[in-house]
Every structure is written in C-alpha cells, then in structure tokens.
Amino acid sequence: METYIHRNREDEILQLIQNFPAVAILGPRQCGKSTLARHILEKFPTAIFLDLENPEDRQKLAAPELFFSGIENHLVCLDEIQRIPEIFPLLRSVIDRSGRNGQFLILGSASRDLIRQSSESLAGRIIFVELTPFQLSELQISDHWDYWLKGGFPRSYLASEPGLSYKWRQSFISTFLERDLRQLGFNIPPETMHRLWSMCANRQGQLVNLSQIGGSLGVSHTTVRTYIDLLKETFMVRILQPLEANLNKRLVKSPKIYLRDTGILHTLLSIKSKEDLLGHYILGASWESLVIENLLNCIPDQIAGFYRTAGGAELDLVLHSGKRRIAVECKASAVPKPERGFYQALEDLDISEAWVIAPVNMRYPLKENVFVMSLAEAVDELKNL
C-alpha cells in the first residue's frame, strides 16, 4: 500500500465541507486531487466517488435527477467536473432542495473561470480551493535537490528513478497538449502550443512581451495573450504582477511569467539531471520559481508582486501578510550576494524586513533586518505569522 502524504489544505477542506453545500478542489491534472479526495471520503462512510472520465461512472449520471434523488443524504464527489460542466444547474437545484452542507465535493483540472457554469450556477453555494503539486513543506525533506529537479507532481517526484520521472513528465506534456486542451474545448494545434510553452520556459522569470512571442510564433499578440491565459487557467504558468506603489519612480508595469512546476520547466528545456541544471542559464530563474510557488501557496490570500524600476532597483517578490511587508530575493547560490538594486529597492519601499532565500543550511544575517535563509525556513516563518 502506498504511503499517503498529508496535504497542507486537507484540514481546511474538511472544515469547508462541514460549512458549505459544495466544495471545489481545483488544480492541474495529476497533482493529487483524486488521492486527497479519496482520503477525505474515508471519513464519510456513505460517500460516493464518481470519476467522470470513467464511462461506467458517467453512465450513472445518464438520468442525473433520478440518481441524485436516491442519495440525498450522501456526500458525492464528482471528479474531473470539466467533462460535464452542463451539470451545474442541476446541482443547484439538488443543493437547494436539501439545504444542508456537505453535499458535493467537486474536483476539476481547470480554473473556475474556465468552468464558468460553477460560479454562475452555484453562486453562494460553492467555495473553491486550489491544490498544487507537492509543496516542500508537505514532503518534510532536508535535501531539496530531488524536489527542485523533478518538480512536485506526485508521480514525477515519487518515481523510483530520475529517468522514469523525466519520461512521466514528457508524457504529461504530450497528454496535456493533445488531449486535455481539446477536452476543455480549445482546438489549438499541439505543435503551436508546445512552441509557446517552450518559449515561456526559455523566458522564465522575465517580463512578458506578447508582440515578441507572437512574432516568433507567427500569430498576433492578442492570440498569444489568449494562449498564455489558457496556460494560466490550467495552472501551468503563473503571471506575477508588478507591485503597485505610489512613488516618484518609473516603475516597470509589465508582468513576469513563470512555469509553476520546475519539473515541467526542466523537461521543456531538456534538463535531465542536477548537473544539467547547474550548468544551465535557467538555474537562477528556476530557483526563483521554486521559491515563489512555495511562498505564495503557503498563505494563498497574501498580497504579492515584484518590484522593478527603470533605474535598476528590483525585488523578486514583496509579500504583504497581515501588517508585515517582507521583501524576498531569490539566489541560487550557497554564497548569495544581493546587488545594489536590491538595497535600493528596500530604501524605495521603506521595507524593514528582507529575506534572501538560497540553497543554504542555516539562517544568518547579511545586514540589519536582512537575512539569508533556506526555503524551508522561509516557509515555516510565513506559516507561523
């Protein structure tokens, strides 16, 4: 029997089930939604799990009104809900007829903006939770290299050999391009989307230039925006917005783009080993992505953005958590040395707390209120705010 890895949001989801008629867990395919849901359903003896990609389970909903009328007191889990989004209006009537909490646990591999019927039909009845691939804090490991190289998708991270992990990620990319996008209703040539995805990988952590990407692809900048939005809404990329600040400075206003999973990033760039990664130009941007994903998913509701001026002042990330404002610099070096622009940015924003997150073993001060620390230490500190 496989060992179950506790997910950070499990307890939160259990609480939401008790307080809302429907709870939706959204996240990329193969990130562990079904495993988590089955684990949660063990606490509900009469719960029913339907995989909507399984023809036998879909057949059970051939007459959905009759099906749901016979199980009014059960918690029903509907996996891969994007396959039949037309069911949402019916779910509303079922929920309203019963009036109780804990009726539906819904799993989907697309954002609520792509599954529009849910937010429109179940307004006030459903709450959304995003599940990501494994985060560092869920794995409880001291050596981050394997996680950084393979990424957090469970089958990739848990593969017994690096080569098997790499092959799984290649298969994931192919399936996403050739099947998943079409199931969501997008008829985009897989080759075009693969080229765009690879371009995003090569521009990891850089400012988004739609016209430049469109010129390389031979499509308009508006088409590029649509394609990138699709990658965003399927949880493949993160668009990090610049920090809004009322300063007498010329601020960069374009967002940055990141592939959210470093394993997928490395696969698109043919990085197969630690040695490949150490010698690749993407090393720093890959580390930056790993840090940003773990920090932003640690406290999902925090306000965050990057800071950059035309004069060269720059911070990779600024976090607003409660009353604290924390500047974050990401350095893929055991001996990190922030540049002058980092300290200028701290002065511009009058920030009194800064973290330089690097692959180090212990925390230590660089200057007053500027600390070098590991990613695990930073996550622990954020969780304890």
C-alpha positions as CSV (number, residue, x, y, z in Angstrom):
1,M,0.0,0.0,0.0
2,E,1.4,3.4,-1.0
3,T,2.1,5.9,1.9
4,Y,-0.3,8.8,1.9
5,I,1.4,12.2,2.0
6,H,-0.6,14.7,4.1
7,R,-1.6,17.7,2.1
8,N,-1.4,21.2,3.7
9,R,-5.0,22.0,2.8
10,E,-6.6,18.8,3.9
11,D,-7.9,20.1,7.3
12,E,-9.2,23.3,5.7
13,I,-11.1,21.2,3.1
14,L,-12.7,19.1,5.8
15,Q,-13.8,22.2,7.6
16,L,-15.3,23.7,4.4
17,I,-17.2,20.5,3.7
18,Q,-18.9,20.9,7.1
19,N,-19.8,24.6,6.4
20,F,-20.7,24.8,2.6
21,P,-23.1,22.7,0.4
22,A,-20.3,22.3,-2.2
23,V,-16.6,22.5,-2.1
24,A,-14.5,22.5,-5.3
25,I,-10.9,21.4,-5.4
26,L,-9.2,22.8,-8.5
27,G,-5.7,22.3,-9.7
28,P,-3.7,20.8,-12.6
29,R,-4.2,17.3,-13.7
30,Q,-2.2,14.7,-11.8
31,C,-1.5,17.0,-8.8
32,G,-3.1,14.6,-6.3
33,K,-6.8,15.9,-6.2
34,S,-8.3,12.4,-6.5
35,T,-5.9,10.9,-4.0
36,L,-6.7,13.7,-1.5
37,A,-10.5,13.4,-2.1
38,R,-10.5,9.6,-1.6
39,H,-8.6,10.1,1.6
40,I,-11.1,12.7,2.8
41,L,-14.0,10.5,1.8
42,E,-12.8,7.8,4.2
43,K,-14.2,10.0,6.9
44,F,-17.6,9.8,5.4
45,P,-18.8,6.1,5.3
46,T,-21.6,6.6,2.9
47,A,-19.8,8.9,0.5
48,I,-19.9,8.2,-3.3
49,F,-17.0,8.9,-5.7
50,L,-17.7,9.3,-9.4
51,D,-14.8,9.6,-11.9
52,L,-16.4,11.4,-14.9
53,E,-13.6,10.2,-17.2
54,N,-14.7,6.6,-16.4
55,P,-17.5,5.6,-18.9
56,E,-19.2,3.4,-16.2
57,D,-19.4,6.3,-13.7
58,R,-20.6,8.7,-16.4
59,Q,-23.4,6.3,-17.3
60,K,-24.6,6.5,-13.7
61,L,-25.5,10.1,-14.5
62,A,-27.5,9.3,-17.6
63,A,-30.6,10.3,-15.6
64,P,-29.0,12.6,-13.1
65,E,-32.2,13.8,-11.4
66,L,-33.1,10.2,-10.5
67,F,-29.5,9.4,-9.4
68,F,-29.3,12.4,-7.0
69,S,-32.8,11.9,-5.7
70,G,-31.8,8.5,-4.4
71,I,-28.7,9.6,-2.5
72,E,-29.9,12.8,-0.8
73,N,-28.0,12.2,2.4
74,H,-24.7,11.3,0.9
75,L,-21.5,13.3,0.2
76,V,-21.0,12.9,-3.6
77,C,-17.5,13.5,-5.1
78,L,-17.5,14.4,-8.8
79,D,-14.0,14.0,-10.3
80,E,-13.0,15.9,-13.5
81,I,-16.1,18.0,-13.5
82,Q,-14.9,19.9,-16.6
83,R,-16.0,16.9,-18.6
84,I,-19.7,17.7,-18.0
85,P,-20.0,21.4,-16.9
86,E,-23.6,21.4,-18.0
87,I,-24.5,19.5,-14.8
88,F,-24.0,22.6,-12.6
89,P,-27.6,24.0,-13.0
90,L,-28.9,20.6,-11.8
91,L,-26.5,20.6,-8.8
92,R,-28.0,24.0,-7.8
93,S,-31.5,22.5,-7.6
94,V,-30.3,19.4,-5.7
95,I,-28.4,21.7,-3.2
96,D,-31.4,24.0,-2.7
97,R,-33.8,21.1,-2.3
98,S,-31.8,19.6,0.6
99,G,-30.4,22.8,2.1
100,R,-27.7,21.0,4.0
101,N,-23.9,21.4,3.9
102,G,-21.5,18.7,2.8
103,Q,-23.4,17.6,-0.3
104,F,-20.8,17.8,-3.1
105,L,-17.0,17.6,-3.3
106,I,-16.1,18.7,-6.9
107,L,-12.7,18.1,-8.5
108,G,-11.6,20.0,-11.6
109,S,-8.5,20.4,-13.7
110,A,-9.3,23.9,-14.8
111,S,-9.9,27.2,-13.0
112,R,-13.4,28.4,-12.2
113,D,-13.1,30.9,-15.0
114,L,-12.9,28.1,-17.5
115,I,-15.6,26.2,-15.7
116,R,-17.9,29.2,-15.8
117,Q,-21.1,27.4,-15.0
118,S,-20.0,26.7,-11.5
119,S,-19.5,30.3,-10.4
120,E,-22.7,31.3,-12.2
121,S,-25.0,28.5,-11.2
122,L,-23.7,27.8,-7.7
123,A,-23.1,31.3,-6.6
124,G,-23.3,31.4,-2.8
125,R,-23.4,27.6,-2.6
126,I,-19.8,26.7,-3.5
127,I,-16.3,27.6,-2.3
128,F,-13.1,27.0,-4.2
129,V,-9.8,25.6,-3.0
130,E,-6.7,25.3,-5.2
131,L,-4.5,22.2,-4.8
132,T,-1.0,22.4,-6.2
133,P,1.6,19.7,-6.8
134,F,3.6,18.8,-3.7
135,Q,5.0,21.8,-1.8
136,L,8.3,21.5,0.1
137,S,6.5,21.7,3.5
138,E,4.4,18.7,2.6
139,L,7.4,16.5,1.9
140,Q,9.3,17.2,5.1
141,I,12.7,16.7,3.5
142,S,16.0,18.3,4.2
143,D,17.6,17.9,0.7
144,H,15.7,20.0,-1.8
145,W,17.6,19.0,-4.9
146,D,15.4,16.0,-5.9
147,Y,12.2,18.0,-5.4
148,W,13.7,21.0,-7.4
149,L,14.8,18.9,-10.3
150,K,11.7,16.6,-10.6
151,G,9.1,19.2,-9.5
152,G,6.1,18.5,-7.3
153,F,3.7,16.3,-9.4
154,P,3.3,13.2,-7.3
155,R,4.1,10.6,-10.0
156,S,7.2,12.6,-11.1
157,Y,8.5,13.3,-7.6
158,L,7.8,9.7,-6.3
159,A,9.3,8.0,-9.4
160,S,11.9,5.4,-8.3
161,E,14.5,6.6,-10.9
162,P,15.2,10.0,-12.4
163,G,14.8,8.6,-15.9
164,L,11.3,7.4,-15.1
165,S,10.4,10.8,-13.6
166,Y,11.6,12.5,-16.8
167,K,9.6,10.1,-19.0
168,W,6.4,10.7,-16.9
169,R,6.8,14.5,-17.4
170,Q,7.3,14.1,-21.1
171,S,4.1,12.0,-21.2
172,F,2.2,14.6,-19.1
173,I,3.2,17.4,-21.5
174,S,2.1,15.4,-24.5
175,T,-1.3,14.4,-22.9
176,F,-1.9,18.0,-21.9
177,L,-1.4,19.3,-25.4
178,E,-3.0,16.6,-27.4
179,R,-6.0,15.7,-25.1
180,D,-6.6,17.9,-22.2
181,L,-6.9,21.2,-24.1
182,R,-9.3,19.7,-26.6
183,Q,-11.5,18.3,-23.8
184,L,-11.7,21.9,-22.5
185,G,-13.0,22.9,-25.9
186,F,-9.8,24.5,-27.3
187,N,-8.8,23.4,-30.8
188,I,-5.2,24.7,-30.8
189,P,-2.6,22.8,-32.8
190,P,-0.4,20.9,-30.2
191,E,2.8,21.9,-32.0
192,T,1.9,25.6,-31.7
193,M,1.1,25.3,-28.0
194,H,4.3,23.3,-27.4
195,R,6.3,26.0,-29.1
196,L,4.6,28.7,-26.9
197,W,5.1,26.7,-23.7
198,S,8.8,26.2,-24.6
199,M,9.2,29.9,-25.3
200,C,7.7,30.6,-21.9
201,A,10.2,28.2,-20.3
202,N,13.1,30.0,-22.0
203,R,11.7,33.3,-20.7
204,Q,11.2,32.0,-17.2
205,G,11.0,34.9,-14.7
206,Q,11.2,37.5,-17.5
207,L,8.8,40.3,-18.4
208,V,6.0,39.2,-20.7
209,N,6.4,40.6,-24.3
210,L,3.4,39.5,-26.2
211,S,4.5,41.0,-29.5
212,Q,7.9,39.4,-29.4
213,I,6.4,36.0,-28.7
214,G,3.7,36.5,-31.3
215,G,6.4,37.4,-33.9
216,S,8.3,34.2,-33.2
217,L,5.1,32.1,-33.4
218,G,3.6,33.9,-36.4
219,V,0.4,34.9,-34.6
220,S,-0.9,38.2,-33.2
221,H,-0.2,39.4,-29.8
222,T,-3.9,39.0,-28.9
223,T,-3.7,35.3,-29.8
224,V,-0.6,34.9,-27.6
225,R,-2.4,36.5,-24.8
226,T,-5.3,34.0,-25.2
227,Y,-2.9,31.1,-25.3
228,I,-1.0,32.3,-22.2
229,D,-4.3,32.9,-20.4
230,L,-5.2,29.3,-21.1
231,L,-1.9,28.0,-19.7
232,K,-2.6,30.2,-16.6
233,E,-6.2,29.0,-16.2
234,T,-5.0,25.3,-16.4
235,F,-2.4,26.1,-13.7
236,M,0.6,25.6,-15.9
237,V,2.0,29.2,-15.7
238,R,1.9,32.0,-13.1
239,I,1.6,35.6,-14.2
240,L,3.2,37.7,-11.4
241,Q,2.0,41.3,-11.4
242,P,4.3,44.3,-10.6
243,L,3.8,45.9,-7.2
244,E,1.6,49.0,-7.2
245,A,3.4,51.7,-5.3
246,N,2.8,55.5,-5.2
247,L,6.4,56.5,-5.7
248,N,8.1,59.2,-7.8
249,K,9.8,56.4,-9.8
250,R,9.4,55.0,-13.3
251,L,8.1,51.5,-12.4
252,V,8.0,48.5,-14.7
253,K,4.4,47.8,-15.5
254,S,4.6,44.5,-17.5
255,P,4.0,41.3,-15.6
256,K,6.5,38.4,-15.3
257,I,5.8,34.9,-16.4
258,Y,6.8,31.6,-14.6
259,L,6.2,28.0,-15.3
260,R,4.7,26.9,-12.0
261,D,6.3,23.5,-11.7
262,T,10.1,23.3,-12.0
263,G,9.9,19.6,-13.2
264,I,7.8,20.7,-16.2
265,L,10.1,23.6,-16.8
266,H,13.2,21.4,-16.8
267,T,11.6,18.9,-19.2
268,L,10.7,21.5,-21.7
269,L,14.3,22.6,-21.6
270,S,15.7,19.0,-21.8
271,I,17.3,19.3,-18.3
272,K,17.5,15.7,-17.0
273,S,20.0,15.8,-14.1
274,K,21.4,18.0,-11.4
275,E,24.5,18.5,-13.4
276,D,22.4,19.7,-16.4
277,L,20.6,22.2,-14.2
278,L,23.7,23.5,-12.5
279,G,25.2,24.3,-15.9
280,H,22.1,25.8,-17.5
281,Y,21.4,29.5,-17.9
282,I,17.9,28.9,-16.4
283,L,19.3,27.9,-13.0
284,G,18.6,31.2,-11.2
285,A,15.1,31.6,-12.7
286,S,14.2,28.0,-11.9
287,W,15.2,28.6,-8.3
288,E,13.2,31.8,-8.2
289,S,10.1,30.0,-9.5
290,L,10.5,27.2,-6.8
291,V,10.7,29.9,-4.1
292,I,7.8,31.9,-5.4
293,E,5.5,29.0,-5.8
294,N,6.2,27.7,-2.3
295,L,5.8,31.0,-0.6
296,L,2.6,32.1,-2.5
297,N,1.0,28.7,-1.8
298,C,1.9,28.8,1.9
299,I,-0.6,31.6,2.6
300,P,-2.8,31.8,-0.6
301,D,-4.6,35.0,0.4
302,Q,-1.5,37.1,0.8
303,I,-0.9,40.1,-1.5
304,A,2.2,39.7,-3.6
305,G,4.1,41.3,-6.5
306,F,7.5,42.1,-7.8
307,Y,9.2,45.5,-7.8
308,R,11.4,46.9,-10.5
309,T,12.2,50.4,-11.6
310,A,13.7,51.8,-14.8
311,G,16.7,52.8,-12.7
312,G,17.6,49.2,-11.8
313,A,16.1,48.8,-8.3
314,E,14.5,45.4,-8.1
315,L,12.9,42.9,-5.7
316,D,11.9,39.4,-6.9
317,L,8.9,39.4,-4.5
318,V,7.2,41.6,-2.0
319,L,4.7,39.9,0.4
320,H,2.0,41.6,2.4
321,S,0.9,39.2,5.1
322,G,-1.2,40.9,7.8
323,K,0.7,44.0,8.9
324,R,4.1,42.7,7.8
325,R,5.6,43.6,4.5
326,I,8.5,41.3,3.5
327,A,10.9,41.7,0.6
328,V,12.2,38.5,-0.9
329,E,15.3,38.0,-3.1
330,C,16.0,34.6,-4.6
331,K,19.6,33.5,-5.1
332,A,20.6,30.0,-6.4
333,S,23.9,30.2,-4.7
334,A,25.3,28.9,-1.4
335,V,27.0,32.3,-1.0
336,P,24.3,34.8,-2.1
337,K,25.3,38.4,-2.6
338,P,22.4,40.7,-3.4
339,E,23.2,43.5,-5.8
340,R,22.9,47.2,-5.3
341,G,19.4,47.3,-6.9
342,F,18.1,45.1,-4.0
343,Y,19.2,47.5,-1.3
344,Q,17.9,50.5,-3.4
345,A,14.5,48.8,-3.6
346,L,14.4,48.3,0.1
347,E,15.1,52.0,0.5
348,D,12.5,53.0,-2.1
349,L,9.8,51.0,-0.4
350,D,10.9,51.6,3.2
351,I,10.9,47.9,3.9
352,S,12.4,46.9,7.2
353,E,12.4,43.1,6.7
354,A,14.1,41.3,3.9
355,W,14.8,37.6,3.1
356,V,17.5,36.3,0.7
357,I,16.3,32.8,0.1
358,A,19.1,30.5,-1.1
359,P,20.1,26.8,-1.0
360,V,21.8,27.2,2.4
361,N,21.8,25.1,5.5
362,M,21.3,27.8,8.2
363,R,19.9,31.2,8.6
364,Y,22.3,34.1,9.1
365,P,22.2,38.0,8.8
366,L,23.7,39.9,5.9
367,K,22.8,43.3,7.3
368,E,20.4,44.6,9.9
369,N,17.0,43.1,9.2
370,V,18.3,41.3,6.0
371,F,18.6,37.6,6.5
372,V,19.8,34.7,4.3
373,M,17.7,31.6,4.9
374,S,16.7,28.4,3.3
375,L,13.3,27.9,1.5
376,A,12.1,25.6,4.3
377,E,12.9,28.2,6.9
378,A,11.1,30.9,5.0
379,V,8.0,28.7,4.6
380,D,8.0,27.9,8.3
381,E,8.2,31.6,9.2
382,L,5.3,32.5,6.9
383,K,3.1,29.7,8.2
384,N,3.8,31.0,11.8
385,L,2.8,34.6,11.0
